[in-house]
Amino acid sequence: MDKQQRATAYWKENIKYLFILLSIWFIVSYGCGILFKDELNAIKLGGFELGFWFAQQGSIYVFVILIFVYVRLMNKLDKKYGYDK
């Protein structure tokens, strides 16, 4: 695999990871905080309704976790394509 093909494959895999992780974040922040709020409010977490918690805190926590997941995935991707040097 030449340098250009390796770079293209690396970029495609990177975009795939970004799409998946941002989709998860969208589902959690928009879905749980807005669309499914009424269903989630039947569950209490720390004295607060779960829909409210996702809208205020949960999506932020998920975003931070996704950052760490992205870093780990990118480190593996860098090693796979030889960009870790």
Protein Blocks (a to p, Z undefined) as FASTA:
>chain_A
ZZklmmmmmmmmmmmmmmmmmmmmmmmmmmmmmmmmmmmmmpceehiafklmmmmmmmmm
mmmmmmmmmmmmmmmmmmmnopaZZ
